Amino acid sequence: MTENLIIRDLVKKFGDYKAVNQANIEVEKGELFTLLGPSGCGKTTLLRMIAGFNPIDGGEIIFKDQVINHIPAHKRDIGMVFQNYAIFPHLSVSKNVAYGLKARKVGAKEIEERVEDALKMVQMEEYKDRQPAQLSGGQQQRVALARAIVIHPKILLMDEPLSNLDAKLRVQMRTTIRKLQKQLGITTIYVTHDQEEALAISDRIAIMDKGVIQQIGKPEEIYKRPNNVFVANFIGTSNFLKGKAIKQDRGNLSELTILEKCKLQIKLNKEYEGEILLSVRPEEFVLGEIEEGKLFGEIVLGTFLGDFINYEIRLENGQMIEVNEYTKDVSFIRNIGDRVGITPKVEKINMFDHTGKESLI
């Protein structure tokens, strides 16, 4: 019997609109799997279907070789952490954490031990007798996390759990969640719209847009080799340059002409000729002298960020791009108004067909 969570052809409709459209995912036991996408993409709807809060209009959710579509939420052996914490304001910290155990009719001595253990895990044991109103947002979120894990769920669901915290506390709490999840080995599905958060904590990520899963992969895979323009644009920063591919005689080798000027030789994953869209991240350019066959532009702004300088550069066609130059590689900062040659690193860039829906590399 597998303890992987399998989502097969899942559909959720609101009227004629498919909020989740033929979703297929397999979440491995002990994995931290993130659903990532913009607001309204269907990620929370999908999470609520797994939890049993939203009815399913098509497909199956399978856990322990059993279809759980019609099993009530309270019988699914799932813990959930909500965006707004959802802790009871009239109960103390310890009573909030104990609530799910009492509902499961666990004995009083065991409840006391498990609550104490859960509060220690989230470093909240000294606050056990306080009321929620006496806690900060970060402390309330720790209580919500303790309440979810104290029932020893097989699956933990987290819906935008850090969105109400300030930036510094978000970083601290995501580290806490990541360490705790690995320590306990709980299969976790995490929803966020924050790409940095997703990259930092996830074993794998599913990118969603308009109810459709666009790509599933490890964080570095999605960042380095996005499936389409939407993913390339949503994860990290990308510069998009128009160009044309002309097939060469041998294999799938093509010559690219970027902005009708810069020429590159590149091997594609299929035969293709015609208009293309090149995706180049700021760190995937090399700045140098102006030479024939290179792109060139004028530096509009330079921002020193410690380990790198981020430049905004206006290309000769007026398009603005971002380029990062790392301080370990250069001993100077370029000036506003400097003209520079710009060359994409062929081995790093991504390329898509003219629709932006298909990767050619």
TORKOL-4160 file (C-alpha; in steps of 0.2 Angstrom, whole numbers, padded with zeros to 4 digits, m for minus):
361
<pt num="1" X="0000" Y="0000" Z="0000"/>
<pt num="2" X="0007" Y="0017" Z="m0005"/>
<pt num="3" X="0005" Y="0032" Z="0006"/>
<pt num="4" X="0007" Y="0044" Z="m0008"/>
<pt num="5" X="m0007" Y="0056" Z="m0011"/>
<pt num="6" X="m0013" Y="0054" Z="m0029"/>
<pt num="7" X="m0024" Y="0067" Z="m0038"/>
<pt num="8" X="m0031" Y="0061" Z="m0054"/>
<pt num="9" X="m0040" Y="0072" Z="m0067"/>
<pt num="10" X="m0047" Y="0083" Z="m0054"/>
<pt num="11" X="m0061" Y="0096" Z="m0059"/>
<pt num="12" X="m0070" Y="0109" Z="m0049"/>
<pt num="13" X="m0083" Y="0120" Z="m0057"/>
<pt num="14" X="m0091" Y="0136" Z="m0052"/>
<pt num="15" X="m0105" Y="0138" Z="m0065"/>
<pt num="16" X="m0096" Y="0137" Z="m0082"/>
<pt num="17" X="m0079" Y="0141" Z="m0075"/>
<pt num="18" X="m0067" Y="0127" Z="m0071"/>
<pt num="19" X="m0057" Y="0133" Z="m0056"/>
<pt num="20" X="m0047" Y="0117" Z="m0056"/>
<pt num="21" X="m0046" Y="0109" Z="m0073"/>
<pt num="22" X="m0039" Y="0091" Z="m0075"/>
<pt num="23" X="m0026" Y="0092" Z="m0061"/>
<pt num="24" X="m0014" Y="0077" Z="m0060"/>
<pt num="25" X="m0002" Y="0077" Z="m0046"/>
<pt num="26" X="0006" Y="0063" Z="m0035"/>
<pt num="27" X="0013" Y="0069" Z="m0019"/>
<pt num="28" X="0026" Y="0058" Z="m0011"/>
<pt num="29" X="0026" Y="0052" Z="0007"/>
<pt num="30" X="0035" Y="0065" Z="0018"/>
<pt num="31" X="0037" Y="0078" Z="0004"/>
<pt num="32" X="0034" Y="0096" Z="0006"/>
<pt num="33" X="0024" Y="0100" Z="m0010"/>
<pt num="34" X="0019" Y="0118" Z="m0015"/>
<pt num="35" X="0005" Y="0124" Z="m0025"/>
<pt num="36" X="0011" Y="0141" Z="m0032"/>
<pt num="37" X="0002" Y="0154" Z="m0043"/>
<pt num="38" X="m0006" Y="0171" Z="m0044"/>
<pt num="39" X="m0023" Y="0175" Z="m0035"/>
<pt num="40" X="m0037" Y="0166" Z="m0043"/>
<pt num="41" X="m0027" Y="0152" Z="m0051"/>
<pt num="42" X="m0036" Y="0138" Z="m0042"/>
<pt num="43" X="m0023" Y="0133" Z="m0029"/>
<pt num="44" X="m0033" Y="0136" Z="m0013"/>
<pt num="45" X="m0048" Y="0128" Z="m0022"/>
<pt num="46" X="m0038" Y="0112" Z="m0025"/>
<pt num="47" X="m0031" Y="0112" Z="m0007"/>
<pt num="48" X="m0049" Y="0113" Z="0000"/>
<pt num="49" X="m0054" Y="0099" Z="m0011"/>
<pt num="50" X="m0040" Y="0088" Z="m0004"/>
<pt num="51" X="m0046" Y="0094" Z="0014"/>
<pt num="52" X="m0064" Y="0089" Z="0010"/>
<pt num="53" X="m0071" Y="0106" Z="0011"/>
<pt num="54" X="m0076" Y="0108" Z="m0007"/>
<pt num="55" X="m0085" Y="0095" Z="m0017"/>
<pt num="56" X="m0077" Y="0087" Z="m0032"/>
<pt num="57" X="m0085" Y="0089" Z="m0050"/>
<pt num="58" X="m0073" Y="0076" Z="m0058"/>
<pt num="59" X="m0058" Y="0065" Z="m0055"/>
<pt num="60" X="m0052" Y="0057" Z="m0040"/>
<pt num="61" X="m0041" Y="0060" Z="m0024"/>
<pt num="62" X="m0033" Y="0044" Z="m0019"/>
<pt num="63" X="m0024" Y="0040" Z="m0002"/>
<pt num="64" X="m0018" Y="0024" Z="0004"/>
<pt num="65" X="m0025" Y="0016" Z="m0011"/>
<pt num="66" X="m0043" Y="0022" Z="m0007"/>
<pt num="67" X="m0053" Y="0035" Z="m0016"/>
<pt num="68" X="m0057" Y="0048" Z="m0003"/>
<pt num="69" X="m0069" Y="0060" Z="m0013"/>
<pt num="70" X="m0084" Y="0057" Z="m0002"/>
<pt num="71" X="m0075" Y="0054" Z="0015"/>
<pt num="72" X="m0080" Y="0069" Z="0026"/>
<pt num="73" X="m0066" Y="0081" Z="0030"/>
<pt num="74" X="m0065" Y="0076" Z="0049"/>
<pt num="75" X="m0062" Y="0058" Z="0044"/>
<pt num="76" X="m0048" Y="0061" Z="0032"/>
<pt num="77" X="m0033" Y="0061" Z="0044"/>
<pt num="78" X="m0028" Y="0078" Z="0038"/>
<pt num="79" X="m0022" Y="0093" Z="0048"/>
<pt num="80" X="m0024" Y="0111" Z="0041"/>
<pt num="81" X="m0016" Y="0128" Z="0045"/>
<pt num="82" X="m0026" Y="0143" Z="0038"/>
<pt num="83" X="m0021" Y="0160" Z="0032"/>
<pt num="84" X="m0031" Y="0168" Z="0046"/>
<pt num="85" X="m0024" Y="0156" Z="0060"/>
<pt num="86" X="m0043" Y="0151" Z="0065"/>
<pt num="87" X="m0038" Y="0149" Z="0083"/>
<pt num="88" X="m0052" Y="0151" Z="0096"/>
<pt num="89" X="m0051" Y="0168" Z="0104"/>
<pt num="90" X="m0059" Y="0162" Z="0120"/>
<pt num="91" X="m0048" Y="0147" Z="0123"/>
<pt num="92" X="m0030" Y="0147" Z="0130"/>
<pt num="93" X="m0015" Y="0142" Z="0120"/>
<pt num="94" X="m0015" Y="0124" Z="0127"/>
<pt num="95" X="m0034" Y="0122" Z="0125"/>
<pt num="96" X="m0033" Y="0128" Z="0107"/>
<pt num="97" X="m0020" Y="0115" Z="0104"/>
<pt num="98" X="m0029" Y="0101" Z="0113"/>
<pt num="99" X="m0046" Y="0105" Z="0104"/>
<pt num="100" X="m0043" Y="0092" Z="0090"/>
<pt num="101" X="m0037" Y="0079" Z="0102"/>
<pt num="102" X="m0053" Y="0081" Z="0113"/>
<pt num="103" X="m0064" Y="0080" Z="0097"/>
<pt num="104" X="m0055" Y="0063" Z="0094"/>
<pt num="105" X="m0059" Y="0057" Z="0112"/>
<pt num="106" X="m0040" Y="0055" Z="0117"/>
<pt num="107" X="m0037" Y="0052" Z="0135"/>
<pt num="108" X="m0033" Y="0067" Z="0147"/>
<pt num="109" X="m0015" Y="0061" Z="0151"/>
<pt num="110" X="m0011" Y="0058" Z="0133"/>
<pt num="111" X="m0018" Y="0075" Z="0128"/>
<pt num="112" X="m0008" Y="0084" Z="0141"/>
<pt num="113" X="0008" Y="0075" Z="0134"/>
<pt num="114" X="0005" Y="0078" Z="0116"/>
<pt num="115" X="0000" Y="0096" Z="0119"/>
<pt num="116" X="0016" Y="0099" Z="0128"/>
<pt num="117" X="0026" Y="0091" Z="0115"/>
<pt num="118" X="0018" Y="0101" Z="0101"/>
<pt num="119" X="0021" Y="0117" Z="0110"/>
<pt num="120" X="0039" Y="0113" Z="0112"/>
<pt num="121" X="0041" Y="0109" Z="0094"/>
<pt num="122" X="0035" Y="0127" Z="0089"/>
<pt num="123" X="0044" Y="0135" Z="0104"/>
<pt num="124" X="0028" Y="0141" Z="0113"/>
<pt num="125" X="0028" Y="0130" Z="0129"/>
<pt num="126" X="0030" Y="0146" Z="0140"/>
<pt num="127" X="0014" Y="0154" Z="0132"/>
<pt num="128" X="0003" Y="0139" Z="0136"/>
<pt num="129" X="m0008" Y="0148" Z="0148"/>
<pt num="130" X="m0010" Y="0164" Z="0138"/>
<pt num="131" X="m0025" Y="0170" Z="0128"/>
<pt num="132" X="m0024" Y="0172" Z="0109"/>
<pt num="133" X="m0026" Y="0191" Z="0111"/>
<pt num="134" X="m0010" Y="0192" Z="0121"/>
<pt num="135" X="0000" Y="0184" Z="0107"/>
<pt num="136" X="0009" Y="0192" Z="0091"/>
<pt num="137" X="0004" Y="0187" Z="0074"/>
<pt num="138" X="0019" Y="0175" Z="0073"/>
<pt num="139" X="0015" Y="0167" Z="0090"/>
<pt num="140" X="m0003" Y="0164" Z="0084"/>
<pt num="141" X="0003" Y="0156" Z="0069"/>
<pt num="142" X="0014" Y="0144" Z="0079"/>
<pt num="143" X="m0001" Y="0140" Z="0089"/>
<pt num="144" X="m0011" Y="0136" Z="0073"/>
<pt num="145" X="0004" Y="0125" Z="0068"/>
<pt num="146" X="0005" Y="0116" Z="0084"/>
<pt num="147" X="m0014" Y="0113" Z="0084"/>
<pt num="148" X="m0012" Y="0105" Z="0066"/>
<pt num="149" X="0002" Y="0093" Z="0070"/>
<pt num="150" X="m0004" Y="0088" Z="0088"/>
<pt num="151" X="m0016" Y="0076" Z="0080"/>
<pt num="152" X="m0002" Y="0067" Z="0071"/>
<pt num="153" X="m0010" Y="0069" Z="0054"/>
<pt num="154" X="m0004" Y="0059" Z="0039"/>
<pt num="155" X="m0006" Y="0074" Z="0028"/>
<pt num="156" X="m0004" Y="0093" Z="0033"/>
<pt num="157" X="m0012" Y="0106" Z="0022"/>
<pt num="158" X="m0006" Y="0124" Z="0024"/>
<pt num="159" X="m0015" Y="0138" Z="0015"/>
<pt num="160" X="m0005" Y="0154" Z="0013"/>
<pt num="161" X="0000" Y="0152" Z="0032"/>
<pt num="162" X="0013" Y="0167" Z="0032"/>
<pt num="163" X="0004" Y="0180" Z="0022"/>
<pt num="164" X="m0002" Y="0190" Z="0037"/>
<pt num="165" X="0016" Y="0191" Z="0044"/>
<pt num="166" X="0029" Y="0205" Z="0041"/>
<pt num="167" X="0044" Y="0201" Z="0029"/>
<pt num="168" X="0057" Y="0197" Z="0042"/>
<pt num="169" X="0045" Y="0185" Z="0052"/>
<pt num="170" X="0039" Y="0177" Z="0036"/>
<pt num="171" X="0057" Y="0171" Z="0033"/>
<pt num="172" X="0059" Y="0165" Z="0051"/>
<pt num="173" X="0043" Y="0156" Z="0051"/>
<pt num="174" X="0046" Y="0147" Z="0034"/>
<pt num="175" X="0062" Y="0141" Z="0041"/>
<pt num="176" X="0053" Y="0134" Z="0056"/>
<pt num="177" X="0040" Y="0126" Z="0045"/>
<pt num="178" X="0053" Y="0118" Z="0034"/>
<pt num="179" X="0063" Y="0111" Z="0049"/>
<pt num="180" X="0048" Y="0105" Z="0058"/>
<pt num="181" X="0041" Y="0096" Z="0042"/>
<pt num="182" X="0057" Y="0087" Z="0039"/>
<pt num="183" X="0059" Y="0082" Z="0058"/>
<pt num="184" X="0041" Y="0075" Z="0058"/>
<pt num="185" X="0041" Y="0068" Z="0040"/>
<pt num="186" X="0023" Y="0074" Z="0037"/>
<pt num="187" X="0017" Y="0074" Z="0019"/>
<pt num="188" X="0013" Y="0093" Z="0017"/>
<pt num="189" X="0004" Y="0102" Z="0004"/>
<pt num="190" X="0008" Y="0121" Z="0005"/>
<pt num="191" X="m0001" Y="0135" Z="m0004"/>
<pt num="192" X="0007" Y="0152" Z="m0008"/>
<pt num="193" X="0008" Y="0165" Z="m0021"/>
<pt num="194" X="0025" Y="0170" Z="m0015"/>
<pt num="195" X="0038" Y="0163" Z="m0027"/>
<pt num="196" X="0053" Y="0166" Z="m0015"/>
<pt num="197" X="0044" Y="0157" Z="m0001"/>
<pt num="198" X="0040" Y="0142" Z="m0013"/>
<pt num="199" X="0058" Y="0141" Z="m0019"/>
<pt num="200" X="0064" Y="0141" Z="m0001"/>
<pt num="201" X="0054" Y="0128" Z="0007"/>
<pt num="202" X="0048" Y="0116" Z="m0007"/>
<pt num="203" X="0054" Y="0098" Z="m0012"/>
<pt num="204" X="0043" Y="0101" Z="m0027"/>
<pt num="205" X="0032" Y="0114" Z="m0034"/>
<pt num="206" X="0016" Y="0114" Z="m0045"/>
<pt num="207" X="0014" Y="0131" Z="m0055"/>
<pt num="208" X="m0004" Y="0134" Z="m0058"/>
<pt num="209" X="m0013" Y="0147" Z="m0069"/>
<pt num="210" X="m0032" Y="0148" Z="m0073"/>
<pt num="211" X="m0035" Y="0131" Z="m0065"/>
<pt num="212" X="m0022" Y="0122" Z="m0075"/>
<pt num="213" X="m0006" Y="0115" Z="m0069"/>
<pt num="214" X="0008" Y="0123" Z="m0080"/>
<pt num="215" X="0023" Y="0113" Z="m0073"/>
<pt num="216" X="0028" Y="0102" Z="m0059"/>
<pt num="217" X="0046" Y="0100" Z="m0054"/>
<pt num="218" X="0060" Y="0104" Z="m0041"/>
<pt num="219" X="0063" Y="0122" Z="m0037"/>
<pt num="220" X="0079" Y="0123" Z="m0047"/>
<pt num="221" X="0071" Y="0114" Z="m0062"/>
<pt num="222" X="0057" Y="0126" Z="m0063"/>
<pt num="223" X="0069" Y="0141" Z="m0061"/>
<pt num="224" X="0081" Y="0135" Z="m0074"/>
<pt num="225" X="0070" Y="0126" Z="m0087"/>
<pt num="226" X="0052" Y="0133" Z="m0086"/>
<pt num="227" X="0040" Y="0125" Z="m0098"/>
<pt num="228" X="0033" Y="0140" Z="m0105"/>
<pt num="229" X="0033" Y="0159" Z="m0104"/>
<pt num="230" X="0020" Y="0160" Z="m0090"/>
<pt num="231" X="0031" Y="0150" Z="m0079"/>
<pt num="232" X="0047" Y="0159" Z="m0084"/>
<pt num="233" X="0039" Y="0176" Z="m0080"/>
<pt num="234" X="0031" Y="0170" Z="m0064"/>
<pt num="235" X="0046" Y="0162" Z="m0056"/>
<pt num="236" X="0060" Y="0175" Z="m0053"/>
<pt num="237" X="0064" Y="0189" Z="m0065"/>
<pt num="238" X="0065" Y="0186" Z="m0084"/>
<pt num="239" X="0069" Y="0197" Z="m0099"/>
<pt num="240" X="0060" Y="0192" Z="m0115"/>
<pt num="241" X="0068" Y="0196" Z="m0131"/>
<pt num="242" X="0060" Y="0193" Z="m0148"/>
<pt num="243" X="0070" Y="0184" Z="m0162"/>
<pt num="244" X="0070" Y="0171" Z="m0176"/>
<pt num="245" X="0077" Y="0154" Z="m0177"/>
<pt num="246" X="0084" Y="0147" Z="m0194"/>
<pt num="247" X="0087" Y="0128" Z="m0195"/>
<pt num="248" X="0105" Y="0123" Z="m0199"/>
<pt num="249" X="0110" Y="0108" Z="m0209"/>
<pt num="250" X="0115" Y="0096" Z="m0194"/>
<pt num="251" X="0103" Y="0089" Z="m0181"/>
<pt num="252" X="0092" Y="0102" Z="m0172"/>
<pt num="253" X="0105" Y="0115" Z="m0173"/>
<pt num="254" X="0098" Y="0132" Z="m0176"/>
<pt num="255" X="0105" Y="0150" Z="m0178"/>
<pt num="256" X="0096" Y="0163" Z="m0168"/>
<pt num="257" X="0095" Y="0181" Z="m0173"/>
<pt num="258" X="0090" Y="0192" Z="m0158"/>
<pt num="259" X="0082" Y="0209" Z="m0161"/>
<pt num="260" X="0088" Y="0207" Z="m0179"/>
<pt num="261" X="0106" Y="0209" Z="m0173"/>
<pt num="262" X="0114" Y="0197" Z="m0161"/>
<pt num="263" X="0117" Y="0179" Z="m0168"/>
<pt num="264" X="0119" Y="0164" Z="m0158"/>
<pt num="265" X="0121" Y="0145" Z="m0162"/>
<pt num="266" X="0110" Y="0134" Z="m0151"/>
<pt num="267" X="0103" Y="0116" Z="m0151"/>
<pt num="268" X="0085" Y="0114" Z="m0149"/>
<pt num="269" X="0075" Y="0099" Z="m0143"/>
<pt num="270" X="0065" Y="0098" Z="m0160"/>
<pt num="271" X="0066" Y="0105" Z="m0177"/>
<pt num="272" X="0059" Y="0123" Z="m0178"/>
<pt num="273" X="0060" Y="0138" Z="m0189"/>
<pt num="274" X="0052" Y="0155" Z="m0186"/>
<pt num="275" X="0048" Y="0168" Z="m0173"/>
<pt num="276" X="0054" Y="0164" Z="m0156"/>
<pt num="277" X="0054" Y="0172" Z="m0139"/>
<pt num="278" X="0070" Y="0171" Z="m0129"/>
<pt num="279" X="0069" Y="0171" Z="m0110"/>
<pt num="280" X="0085" Y="0177" Z="m0101"/>
<pt num="281" X="0087" Y="0180" Z="m0082"/>
<pt num="282" X="0097" Y="0195" Z="m0076"/>
<pt num="283" X="0112" Y="0184" Z="m0071"/>
<pt num="284" X="0112" Y="0175" Z="m0089"/>
<pt num="285" X="0120" Y="0190" Z="m0098"/>
<pt num="286" X="0138" Y="0195" Z="m0100"/>
<pt num="287" X="0142" Y="0214" Z="m0101"/>
<pt num="288" X="0157" Y="0219" Z="m0111"/>
<pt num="289" X="0163" Y="0230" Z="m0125"/>
<pt num="290" X="0152" Y="0235" Z="m0139"/>
<pt num="291" X="0156" Y="0223" Z="m0154"/>
<pt num="292" X="0148" Y="0219" Z="m0170"/>
<pt num="293" X="0135" Y="0205" Z="m0168"/>
<pt num="294" X="0131" Y="0209" Z="m0150"/>
<pt num="295" X="0117" Y="0218" Z="m0142"/>
<pt num="296" X="0121" Y="0234" Z="m0134"/>
<pt num="297" X="0113" Y="0247" Z="m0123"/>
<pt num="298" X="0114" Y="0261" Z="m0111"/>
<pt num="299" X="0114" Y="0260" Z="m0092"/>
<pt num="300" X="0100" Y="0269" Z="m0085"/>
<pt num="301" X="0101" Y="0264" Z="m0067"/>
<pt num="302" X="0114" Y="0254" Z="m0056"/>
<pt num="303" X="0109" Y="0247" Z="m0039"/>
<pt num="304" X="0122" Y="0240" Z="m0028"/>
<pt num="305" X="0115" Y="0225" Z="m0018"/>
<pt num="306" X="0130" Y="0218" Z="m0009"/>
<pt num="307" X="0135" Y="0202" Z="m0019"/>
<pt num="308" X="0129" Y="0209" Z="m0036"/>
<pt num="309" X="0125" Y="0225" Z="m0045"/>
<pt num="310" X="0108" Y="0226" Z="m0054"/>
<pt num="311" X="0108" Y="0236" Z="m0069"/>
<pt num="312" X="0093" Y="0243" Z="m0079"/>
<pt num="313" X="0099" Y="0244" Z="m0097"/>
<pt num="314" X="0090" Y="0252" Z="m0112"/>
<pt num="315" X="0093" Y="0243" Z="m0128"/>
<pt num="316" X="0095" Y="0251" Z="m0144"/>
<pt num="317" X="0076" Y="0247" Z="m0149"/>
<pt num="318" X="0071" Y="0256" Z="m0133"/>
<pt num="319" X="0067" Y="0240" Z="m0123"/>
<pt num="320" X="0072" Y="0239" Z="m0105"/>
<pt num="321" X="0081" Y="0224" Z="m0098"/>
<pt num="322" X="0089" Y="0220" Z="m0081"/>
<pt num="323" X="0106" Y="0213" Z="m0080"/>
<pt num="324" X="0116" Y="0207" Z="m0064"/>
<pt num="325" X="0134" Y="0208" Z="m0063"/>
<pt num="326" X="0142" Y="0200" Z="m0048"/>
<pt num="327" X="0155" Y="0209" Z="m0037"/>
<pt num="328" X="0166" Y="0193" Z="m0036"/>
<pt num="329" X="0168" Y="0195" Z="m0055"/>
<pt num="330" X="0171" Y="0214" Z="m0057"/>
<pt num="331" X="0180" Y="0227" Z="m0047"/>
<pt num="332" X="0170" Y="0242" Z="m0052"/>
<pt num="333" X="0152" Y="0248" Z="m0054"/>
<pt num="334" X="0147" Y="0255" Z="m0071"/>
<pt num="335" X="0140" Y="0272" Z="m0072"/>
<pt num="336" X="0123" Y="0279" Z="m0078"/>
<pt num="337" X="0125" Y="0283" Z="m0097"/>
<pt num="338" X="0139" Y="0270" Z="m0100"/>
<pt num="339" X="0136" Y="0260" Z="m0116"/>
<pt num="340" X="0139" Y="0242" Z="m0115"/>
<pt num="341" X="0139" Y="0226" Z="m0126"/>
<pt num="342" X="0127" Y="0213" Z="m0120"/>
<pt num="343" X="0129" Y="0194" Z="m0124"/>
<pt num="344" X="0117" Y="0180" Z="m0117"/>
<pt num="345" X="0125" Y="0165" Z="m0110"/>
<pt num="346" X="0119" Y="0152" Z="m0123"/>
<pt num="347" X="0120" Y="0137" Z="m0111"/>
<pt num="348" X="0108" Y="0146" Z="m0098"/>
<pt num="349" X="0095" Y="0154" Z="m0108"/>
<pt num="350" X="0077" Y="0147" Z="m0112"/>
<pt num="351" X="0068" Y="0149" Z="m0128"/>
<pt num="352" X="0050" Y="0147" Z="m0133"/>
<pt num="353" X="0040" Y="0146" Z="m0149"/>
<pt num="354" X="0031" Y="0162" Z="m0155"/>
<pt num="355" X="0015" Y="0158" Z="m0144"/>
<pt num="356" X="0026" Y="0156" Z="m0128"/>
<pt num="357" X="0017" Y="0140" Z="m0124"/>
<pt num="358" X="0031" Y="0128" Z="m0129"/>
<pt num="359" X="0049" Y="0126" Z="m0124"/>
<pt num="360" X="0061" Y="0123" Z="m0138"/>
<pt num="361" X="0076" Y="0119" Z="m0127"/>
